[in-house]
Amino acid sequence: MVKQQKEMSFLGHLEELRWHLVRSAAAIFILAIVFFIFAQQVYDYFLLAHLKSDFITYQLFCDFFNLFGMESDFCNISFADKKLQSIKVTSQLMNSIWSSLILGVIVAFPYIIWEMWRFIAPGLTENEIKKSRGFIFITSALFFIGVFFSFYVIAPISIQFLYNYQITDAIQNSFTLESHIGLVTNMLLGVSILFELPVVIYFLTKIGLISPEFLRRYRKHALVVVLIVAAIITPPDVASQIVVAIPILILYEIGIRVSKRVIKNQEKNAK
């Protein structure tokens, strides 16, 4: 059965888009309110979890290096004397509001993608709708894999390095609440968005901007870009940058195969 679609004016489309954006914003704010209400638990068990020496990643890294008879700083981590500073009257309140909004965006991501799909779906054919049903799941899965990877791999490595990096004993590290939370939330969002690379490649191939040959030809250039991006969203240590770069390069290779499949399907449909 062919889906009946009614013609809409430009203003009608704008009105429809507005309501999709309103519902997405409402979802974010509702989740943000929940996170704000439970701010203490959110900070203790999530945003400040990396400041606990028994954090699971530190234990796993310690066991991994011990397995090969190697010494590791991850076995002697202690943040007991590392207290975050709140130097403004409104710091804790504004930080909890801002972090709640960011976490609201992260948790509401599947719903936001669903609202975007609902806006685009009326303009698709029945066959295109059928083929795009897995879009929300794949996009959300990649995003949350990025969140998981950032929280359990990138963040602990970065925090362990930065909290122990010292040029000279004459300088004492004393970090603010804003700098720590900013580091964690920026990595969560930044790495998660980078994990959407195959989805971006899919759409760019779909509209004809790139091709598998283009991606293969500029693979070396992509490596340089990935390393630059990794350097921006991670601390200035080689280990963290490599840890970020490796999965992104893997996703780039997956993107090449995705692009190849899109071209193949387009050629098949053109016959």
Steps between C-alpha positions, in 0.01 A plus 500: 500500500645829388529751776292810444685825558351844510677791341636748749612856447845621602352660812318174571831313495653759730209462742540122492875533562435739788285245683759225451762731649266598785436136591873423483579798724225394741651151528842650571364734769295227670807275520713796611258566787527135608880517491493828693278351771741208538810717454686352796467145368585612145819668618606230746442201275554646152659841447750461788534123477846528342635659819462173686810280504284186478337607172466186287720623213795567732466150641480339156801693369698407811413130459582516128850639555562263793412211272807583292715572803503875435468777756223752447394830655142369488587269791593792728231755425387719786278806482462536877678836503344622174200709602315703237467872568176696476619860501180684409179527700292369208751241373337186637148606406587604144720195451223263609253675265738490203608139555134395541420654161793324332403166653143571391620538139700177523218288644235657273710442187292203369181701542655802323603277210149351493346848478736585213400179322130579550554838334682348202287184462197661323729594212624142454352223290360189665809304391735765644310501829530122521875514439556782750329331796835396648633856477394602853642183654835519315547872564413465868717190541804676352436803721478300823800287406682834478366599844609166646845518337550858613389437860687175559810551284573858395389684816692287754819504291473876453423575865777273628749676272386857564465466876852362530673718242728757662774712345674566831438450871480878532158485334205354689202363309167629627219435255158665489166325482429661161824376343447139610132477404572684175771248414271202564190635323696631200658159451165323537337715234804538274592132477134394468445734204819371335361148525222609261755505215349202309155666510646827367682310223176321412308825443788673319520202264122498461498860373805443281759711683740211565568150367698193614779597260513849649524359853777258403694769312496734800553235768840649598351848518220364717761355736653845547156655563413226750825558691434876508144445629628248756756758616221758547260285704764319708785613725839568337637150552565259217336200671157666526515628144584154365225339708248744346644479148493119467120450530434803278725355230316169533171689458649671194572160344146390586381822335681404177306172492177683578569741213574208268171335593305823438652538153428135424135538601465819296642326191267205559193725527601695188479188284 
